[in-house]
């Protein structure tokens, strides 16, 4: 009997300790949450580097994006993690480069016609693995409530990857044939009550505002991942008419311009909400796009090519970070930054110890805190790896290496003003100086062989360190005469 009583007392003591520890953890989380900022991440779909007023456009009207920039820092050399949707989003959410998560493209990796492919590409992964700790999962550990509004494209439901709320997100990469206006093609029951003609961007913003209003006593993470400005191109007659008489040699698609303005208006609504609820000073806002613009819709001039290509037009994206009174207003930085830097930056700000053990980006906090310090960030290389094929979209406008593919298997390294492309099919190299040749037109490989060799060796070393797979198996169906 005494033994039983001792066991009972021991169990009771352990239960009290567990309960006390739980209370302490909750109290600690609550105390910490008072100092943690809200976080809003705008990740617009397919908006190119030149598709806002920030980088010189006089056609697209984006006063609210300009307003964000006026409150914070604009990066002139911001890069996506990859040149199209799914791999870019995987890099952003994981803080890891493509060889680590294995998502290189959308769907299959053997895109295009087989007789045109010299190699068997590396198989593609389409779902972000459960053992990857996403930004949302890291934030949940620190007491955040997270909501994803719009395109997910990394699995069936972002709620399996740390989000508490999901509106409109699943495996799909676009909203369907008539998806930007109700009745929507999206199967989310929360969107089935939409009045006919309602705009999806507006609705996602409405849902996000409701989420932020309902989040009490804890910080929120709002992932605004609009399906716009991805195809199908759809806008209102009023906005299309507004832009029909405008435009220039490179930018003239009135429907696309209307979609850009709709996104911009939604950003304005969210910033207004933060101001009206006195939350702007305690909210970190990041604005970017998942990849470059689709060149046949919106030329990325002076950049070469567009979405799907690893020339600058496919990977350079708008990149703005705002935090009122924490980041200098209307500041600019020419540091090379990447989507993979967003994860470690947030981790640094919230002082979290719960993240992926390997992160391929760096925290941008030093330069965000001191925009005038040009040495705030270390000199580092950016790497892109794409052991796959992506067929041409419109050969006459893609402005790619050849008319058959936007991407052939290869890798890229950017270091300072230098950029090297390597192609696995034929071992070809292209070397560009982005300071003097942002359009990547003059290949300096033969003029500066020492520089090309140096970058090639650094690229080789990185691939070895990350176990980046390189396709080597010949495609028996390859026919060099086939067109």
C-alpha positions as CSV (number, residue, x, y, z in Angstrom):
1,X,0.0,0.0,0.0
2,X,2.8,2.3,0.9
3,X,4.5,1.6,-2.4
4,X,1.2,2.5,-4.2
5,X,1.0,5.8,-2.3
6,X,4.6,6.7,-3.1
7,X,3.9,6.0,-6.8
8,X,0.7,8.1,-6.6
9,X,2.6,11.0,-5.0
10,X,5.3,10.8,-7.5
11,X,2.8,10.9,-10.4
12,X,1.1,13.9,-8.7
13,X,4.4,15.7,-8.3
14,X,5.4,15.1,-11.9
15,X,2.0,16.4,-13.0
16,X,2.4,19.6,-10.9
17,X,5.8,20.1,-12.4
18,X,4.5,19.7,-16.0
19,X,1.6,22.0,-15.3
20,X,3.9,24.6,-13.7
21,X,6.3,24.4,-16.6
22,X,3.5,24.8,-19.1
23,X,2.3,27.9,-17.3
24,X,5.8,29.3,-17.3
25,X,6.1,28.7,-21.0
26,X,2.8,30.3,-21.7
27,X,3.7,33.3,-19.5
28,X,7.0,33.6,-21.3
29,X,5.4,33.5,-24.7
30,X,2.9,36.1,-23.7
31,X,5.6,38.4,-22.3
32,X,7.6,37.9,-25.4
33,X,4.7,38.6,-27.7
34,X,4.3,42.1,-26.4
35,X,7.6,42.9,-28.1
36,X,7.2,40.8,-31.3
37,X,6.1,42.6,-34.4
38,X,3.3,41.6,-36.7
39,X,4.5,40.5,-40.0
40,X,2.9,40.9,-43.4
41,X,4.6,39.3,-46.5
42,X,3.2,40.3,-49.9
43,X,4.3,37.8,-52.5
44,X,2.6,38.9,-55.8
45,X,2.4,36.3,-58.5
46,X,4.5,37.0,-61.7
47,X,5.0,40.7,-61.1
48,X,8.3,41.6,-62.8
49,X,11.1,43.9,-61.6
50,X,10.0,46.7,-63.9
51,X,6.2,46.3,-63.3
52,X,5.9,49.0,-60.6
53,X,6.9,52.6,-60.4
54,X,9.7,51.7,-58.1
55,X,12.1,50.7,-60.8
56,X,11.2,53.2,-63.5
57,X,7.8,52.2,-65.0
58,X,5.8,55.1,-66.2
59,X,2.9,52.9,-67.4
60,X,1.9,50.9,-64.3
61,X,0.4,53.1,-61.6
62,X,1.4,51.8,-58.1
63,X,1.1,54.6,-55.6
64,X,0.6,52.3,-52.6
65,X,3.7,50.3,-53.4
66,X,5.5,53.6,-53.7
67,X,4.0,54.5,-50.4
68,X,5.5,51.4,-48.8
69,X,8.9,52.2,-50.3
70,X,8.7,55.7,-49.0
71,X,8.2,54.3,-45.5
72,X,11.1,51.8,-45.7
73,X,13.9,50.4,-47.8
74,X,13.9,49.5,-51.5
75,X,16.4,46.9,-52.7
76,X,17.5,47.5,-56.3
77,X,19.0,44.1,-56.6
78,X,16.4,41.7,-55.1
79,X,16.3,38.2,-56.4
80,X,13.8,35.4,-56.2
81,X,15.0,31.9,-55.2
82,X,14.1,30.6,-58.6
83,X,12.7,31.7,-62.0
84,X,9.1,30.3,-61.6
85,X,6.4,29.8,-59.0
86,X,6.8,26.6,-57.0
87,X,10.5,26.5,-56.5
88,X,10.7,30.2,-55.7
89,X,8.0,29.8,-53.0
90,X,9.7,26.7,-51.6
91,X,12.9,28.7,-51.3
92,X,11.1,31.6,-49.6
93,X,9.2,29.4,-47.1
94,X,12.1,27.2,-46.2
95,X,15.0,29.6,-46.4
96,X,16.8,26.9,-48.5
97,X,18.0,26.7,-52.0
98,X,16.5,24.3,-54.6
99,X,19.0,21.4,-54.1
100,X,17.9,21.0,-50.5
101,X,14.2,20.8,-51.1
102,X,14.2,19.3,-54.6
103,X,11.5,21.6,-56.0
104,X,13.0,22.9,-59.3
105,X,9.9,23.7,-61.4
106,X,6.2,23.3,-61.6
107,X,5.0,19.7,-62.3
108,X,7.3,17.5,-64.3
109,X,10.9,18.4,-65.1
110,X,11.0,17.0,-68.7
111,X,9.1,19.9,-70.2
112,X,9.2,20.6,-73.9
113,X,9.6,18.0,-76.7
114,X,11.8,15.0,-76.0
115,X,13.8,15.1,-79.3
116,X,14.9,18.6,-78.3
117,X,16.3,17.4,-74.9
118,X,19.9,16.1,-74.9
119,X,19.8,15.0,-71.3
120,X,17.4,13.2,-69.0
121,X,16.5,15.9,-66.4
122,X,16.6,15.3,-62.7
123,X,13.1,14.3,-61.4
124,X,11.2,17.1,-59.8
125,X,9.5,17.3,-56.3
126,X,6.2,19.0,-56.2
127,X,5.3,19.1,-52.5
128,X,7.4,20.8,-49.7
129,X,8.4,18.0,-47.4
130,X,6.8,17.8,-43.9
131,X,10.2,17.8,-42.2
132,X,11.0,21.3,-43.6
133,X,10.3,23.9,-40.9
134,X,8.5,26.7,-42.7
135,X,8.5,30.4,-41.7
136,X,5.0,29.8,-40.4
137,X,6.1,26.9,-38.2
138,X,8.9,28.9,-36.8
139,X,6.6,31.7,-36.0
140,X,4.0,29.4,-34.4
141,X,6.6,28.3,-31.9
142,X,7.1,31.9,-30.9
143,X,3.3,32.5,-30.3
144,X,2.3,33.8,-33.7
145,X,-1.1,33.2,-35.4
146,X,-0.6,32.8,-39.2
147,X,-2.8,33.1,-42.2
148,X,-2.2,32.4,-45.9
149,X,-4.4,34.2,-48.4
150,X,-4.2,33.1,-52.0
151,X,-1.7,30.9,-53.9
152,X,0.2,28.2,-51.9
153,X,1.4,25.8,-54.7
154,X,3.5,23.7,-52.3
155,X,1.0,21.1,-51.3
156,X,-2.7,20.5,-50.6
157,X,-3.1,23.0,-47.7
158,X,-0.7,25.5,-46.0
159,X,-2.3,24.5,-42.7
160,X,-0.2,21.4,-42.8
161,X,2.9,23.6,-42.8
162,X,2.2,25.9,-39.8
163,X,-0.6,28.2,-40.9
164,X,-3.7,28.5,-38.8
165,X,-5.9,29.9,-41.6
166,X,-5.9,29.2,-45.3
167,X,-8.1,31.0,-47.8
168,X,-7.8,29.8,-51.5
169,X,-4.5,28.0,-51.2
170,X,-3.8,24.5,-52.5
171,X,-1.6,22.7,-55.1
172,X,-2.8,24.8,-58.1
173,X,-0.6,27.5,-59.7
174,X,-3.3,29.7,-61.1
175,X,-7.0,30.5,-60.3
176,X,-8.4,28.7,-63.3
177,X,-9.8,30.0,-66.6
178,X,-12.3,32.5,-65.1
179,X,-10.6,32.6,-61.7
180,X,-10.0,36.2,-61.0
181,X,-13.7,37.0,-60.8
182,X,-16.6,35.2,-59.0
183,X,-17.9,32.6,-59.3
184,X,-14.4,31.3,-58.6
185,X,-12.9,28.1,-59.8
186,X,-11.2,27.6,-56.4
187,X,-12.8,24.9,-54.3
188,X,-12.4,26.7,-51.0
189,X,-15.9,26.7,-49.3
190,X,-15.1,30.1,-47.8
191,X,-15.1,31.6,-51.3
192,X,-18.3,30.0,-52.5
193,X,-20.6,32.8,-51.2
194,X,-18.9,35.4,-53.4
195,X,-21.3,37.7,-55.3
196,X,-21.0,37.3,-59.0
197,X,-18.3,39.6,-60.4
198,X,-16.4,40.0,-57.2
199,X,-12.6,40.3,-57.8
200,X,-10.5,37.6,-56.2
201,X,-7.7,40.0,-55.2
202,X,-10.2,42.2,-53.4
203,X,-11.7,39.2,-51.7
204,X,-8.4,37.8,-50.5
205,X,-7.6,41.2,-49.0
206,X,-11.0,41.3,-47.3
207,X,-10.4,37.8,-45.8
208,X,-6.9,38.9,-44.6
209,X,-8.3,42.0,-43.0
210,X,-10.9,39.9,-41.1
211,X,-8.1,37.6,-40.0
212,X,-6.0,40.5,-38.6
213,X,-8.9,42.1,-36.9
214,X,-9.8,38.8,-35.2
215,X,-6.3,38.1,-34.0
216,X,-6.1,39.2,-30.3
217,X,-3.4,39.0,-27.7
218,X,-0.8,37.5,-30.0
219,X,1.2,38.7,-33.0
220,X,0.1,37.8,-36.5
221,X,1.8,36.6,-39.7
222,X,-0.2,37.4,-42.8
223,X,1.0,35.8,-46.0
224,X,-0.6,37.8,-48.9
225,X,0.0,35.6,-51.8
226,X,-2.3,37.0,-54.5
227,X,-3.0,34.9,-57.6
228,X,-2.7,38.1,-59.5
229,X,-1.0,39.1,-61.7
230,X,-0.7,35.6,-63.1
231,X,-2.7,34.6,-66.2
232,X,-5.5,34.4,-67.1
233,X,-5.4,38.2,-67.7
234,X,-8.6,39.7,-66.4
235,X,-9.5,43.1,-65.2
236,X,-12.5,45.4,-65.1
237,X,-13.7,47.4,-68.2
238,X,-13.1,50.6,-66.3
239,X,-9.5,49.8,-65.6
240,X,-8.8,48.4,-69.1
241,X,-10.2,51.6,-70.6
242,X,-8.1,53.7,-68.3
243,X,-4.9,52.2,-69.6
244,X,-5.8,51.6,-73.3
245,X,-4.6,55.0,-74.4
246,X,-1.4,54.8,-72.3
247,X,1.7,52.5,-72.7
248,X,5.0,52.5,-74.5
249,X,7.2,50.3,-76.6
250,X,7.7,47.8,-73.8
251,X,4.7,48.1,-71.6
252,X,1.3,48.4,-73.2
253,X,-1.0,45.6,-72.0
254,X,-4.0,47.5,-70.5
255,X,-5.6,44.4,-68.9
256,X,-2.4,43.5,-67.1
257,X,-2.0,47.1,-66.0
258,X,-5.5,46.9,-64.5
259,X,-4.5,43.8,-62.5
260,X,-1.4,45.6,-61.2
261,X,-3.5,48.5,-60.1
262,X,-6.0,46.2,-58.3
263,X,-3.1,44.6,-56.4
264,X,-1.8,48.0,-55.5
265,X,-5.2,49.1,-54.2
266,X,-5.4,46.1,-52.0
267,X,-2.0,46.8,-50.5
268,X,-3.2,50.3,-49.8
269,X,-6.3,48.9,-47.9
270,X,-4.0,46.8,-45.7
271,X,-1.7,49.7,-44.9
272,X,-4.7,51.9,-44.2
273,X,-6.0,49.3,-41.7
274,X,-2.6,49.2,-39.9
275,X,-2.7,53.0,-39.6
276,X,-6.3,53.1,-38.4
277,X,-5.6,50.5,-35.8
278,X,-2.3,52.0,-34.6
279,X,-0.4,48.9,-35.6
280,X,1.8,50.3,-38.4
281,X,4.7,50.9,-36.0
282,X,4.6,47.3,-34.8
283,X,4.4,45.7,-38.2
284,X,7.2,44.4,-40.4
285,X,6.0,44.6,-44.1
286,X,7.8,42.8,-46.9
287,X,6.8,43.3,-50.5
288,X,8.1,41.2,-53.4
289,X,7.1,38.9,-56.3
290,X,7.7,35.2,-56.7
291,X,9.6,35.6,-60.0
292,X,10.1,37.8,-63.0
293,X,7.3,38.9,-65.2
294,X,6.1,36.9,-68.2
295,X,7.9,38.7,-71.0
296,X,5.3,38.3,-73.7
297,X,2.8,40.2,-71.4
298,X,5.1,42.8,-69.9
299,X,8.6,43.2,-71.3
300,X,11.2,43.3,-68.6
301,X,13.5,45.7,-70.6
302,X,16.2,46.6,-69.9
303,X,16.5,43.1,-68.3
304,X,16.8,40.1,-70.6
305,X,14.1,37.4,-70.9
306,X,11.4,36.9,-68.1
307,X,9.6,34.2,-66.0
308,X,11.2,30.8,-66.4
309,X,14.6,32.1,-67.5
310,X,17.7,32.6,-65.3
311,X,18.6,35.8,-67.2
312,X,17.9,38.8,-65.0
313,X,14.3,39.2,-66.3
314,X,13.3,35.9,-64.8
315,X,14.9,36.2,-61.3
316,X,15.2,39.9,-60.4
317,X,12.1,41.0,-58.5
318,X,10.8,44.0,-56.6
319,X,11.9,43.9,-53.0
320,X,10.8,46.4,-50.3
321,X,11.0,46.1,-46.5
322,X,9.1,48.5,-44.3
323,X,8.9,48.9,-40.5
324,X,8.0,52.4,-39.4
325,X,10.5,54.1,-37.2
326,X,12.7,51.0,-37.3
327,X,13.9,51.2,-40.9
328,X,14.9,54.5,-42.4
329,X,12.2,56.0,-44.5
330,X,12.7,56.3,-48.3
331,X,16.1,54.5,-48.1
332,X,17.6,52.4,-50.8
333,X,20.2,49.6,-50.9
334,X,22.2,48.1,-53.8
335,X,23.1,45.0,-51.7
336,X,22.4,41.7,-53.5
337,X,19.5,40.2,-51.6
338,X,17.4,37.1,-52.0
339,X,14.0,35.6,-51.0
340,X,16.1,33.1,-49.0
341,X,17.2,36.1,-46.8
342,X,13.6,36.6,-45.6
343,X,13.5,33.6,-43.3
344,X,16.8,34.3,-41.4
345,X,15.8,38.0,-41.2
346,X,12.6,37.2,-39.5
347,X,14.4,34.6,-37.3
348,X,16.8,37.3,-36.3
349,X,14.1,39.8,-35.5
350,X,12.1,37.5,-33.3
351,X,15.2,35.8,-31.8
352,X,13.9,32.3,-32.6
353,X,15.9,29.1,-32.0
354,X,13.4,27.0,-33.9
355,X,14.2,26.8,-37.6
356,X,15.8,24.6,-40.2
357,X,19.3,23.7,-39.2
358,X,20.6,24.9,-42.5
359,X,19.5,28.3,-44.0
360,X,21.0,29.5,-47.3
361,X,20.2,33.1,-46.8
362,X,21.5,35.8,-44.4
363,X,19.7,38.2,-42.0
364,X,19.2,41.6,-43.6
365,X,18.7,43.2,-40.2
366,X,22.1,45.0,-40.2
367,X,21.4,46.9,-43.4
368,X,17.8,47.5,-42.5
369,X,19.0,49.1,-39.3
370,X,21.7,51.1,-41.0
371,X,21.1,51.9,-44.6
372,X,24.1,54.1,-44.9
373,X,26.6,51.4,-44.0
374,X,27.5,50.0,-47.3
375,X,29.4,47.1,-45.6
376,X,26.5,46.1,-43.4
377,X,26.1,42.8,-45.3
378,X,29.0,40.5,-46.1
379,X,30.1,39.9,-49.7
380,X,28.5,36.6,-50.7
381,X,27.6,34.7,-53.8
382,X,24.1,33.9,-55.0
383,X,23.5,30.5,-56.6
384,X,20.7,29.1,-58.8
385,X,20.5,25.5,-59.8
386,X,18.0,24.2,-62.4
387,X,18.8,20.6,-63.6
388,X,15.5,20.6,-65.6
389,X,13.9,21.8,-68.8
390,X,11.2,24.5,-69.2
391,X,9.8,24.9,-72.7
392,X,9.5,28.3,-74.5
393,X,6.3,30.3,-73.8
394,X,6.4,32.5,-76.9
395,X,9.7,32.1,-78.8
396,X,9.3,35.4,-80.6
397,X,9.2,37.3,-77.3
398,X,10.9,35.1,-74.7
399,X,14.4,36.6,-75.5
400,X,16.0,33.4,-74.2
401,X,19.2,31.5,-75.2
402,X,17.3,29.6,-77.9
403,X,13.8,29.5,-79.2
404,X,12.9,26.1,-77.8
405,X,13.4,26.6,-74.1
406,X,13.3,29.3,-71.5
407,X,15.5,27.1,-69.3
408,X,17.9,24.3,-70.2
409,X,19.7,22.4,-67.4
410,X,22.4,24.4,-65.8
411,X,23.5,26.6,-62.9
412,X,24.2,30.3,-62.2
413,X,26.4,32.2,-59.8
414,X,26.2,36.0,-59.1
415,X,29.0,37.6,-57.2
416,X,29.2,41.4,-57.1
417,X,28.6,42.7,-60.6
418,X,29.6,39.4,-62.2
419,X,27.2,36.7,-63.3
420,X,28.1,33.3,-64.8
421,X,25.7,30.9,-66.5
422,X,26.8,27.2,-67.0
423,X,24.8,24.8,-69.2
424,X,25.1,21.1,-68.7
425,X,24.2,19.9,-72.2
426,X,27.2,21.3,-73.9
427,X,29.3,22.8,-71.0
428,X,28.9,26.3,-72.4
429,X,29.6,29.3,-70.2
430,X,28.2,32.9,-70.4
431,X,29.9,35.6,-68.3
432,X,28.3,39.0,-67.9
433,X,29.2,42.2,-66.0
434,X,25.8,43.4,-64.7
435,X,27.0,46.9,-63.9
436,X,27.8,47.7,-67.5
437,X,25.5,45.1,-69.2
438,X,22.4,44.6,-67.2
439,X,20.7,43.1,-70.3
440,X,23.3,40.3,-70.5
441,X,24.1,40.8,-74.2
442,X,27.9,40.7,-74.3
443,X,29.3,37.3,-73.2
444,X,32.8,38.1,-71.8
445,X,33.8,34.4,-71.3
446,X,36.5,34.5,-74.0
447,X,37.6,38.0,-73.2
448,X,38.0,37.4,-69.5
449,X,38.8,33.6,-69.2
450,X,40.4,34.0,-65.7
451,X,37.2,35.5,-64.2
452,X,35.1,32.9,-65.9
453,X,37.3,30.1,-64.5
454,X,37.2,31.6,-61.0
455,X,33.4,31.8,-61.0
456,X,33.1,28.3,-62.5
457,X,35.3,26.9,-59.7
458,X,33.1,28.6,-57.0
459,X,30.0,27.2,-58.7
460,X,31.5,23.7,-58.7
461,X,32.4,24.0,-55.0
462,X,28.9,25.1,-54.1
463,X,27.3,22.3,-56.0
464,X,29.5,19.8,-54.3
465,X,28.8,21.2,-50.8
466,X,25.0,21.1,-51.4
467,X,24.9,17.8,-53.2
468,X,23.3,19.5,-56.1
469,X,22.3,16.9,-58.7
470,X,23.6,17.3,-62.2
471,X,21.9,15.4,-65.1
472,X,24.3,13.3,-67.1
473,X,22.2,10.5,-68.6
474,X,21.8,10.9,-72.4
475,X,18.3,11.1,-73.8
476,X,18.1,8.4,-76.5
477,X,15.3,10.3,-78.2
478,X,17.4,13.4,-78.7
479,X,17.5,14.5,-82.4
480,X,19.6,17.6,-83.1
481,X,17.8,18.0,-86.4
482,X,14.4,18.0,-84.8
483,X,12.6,21.4,-84.7
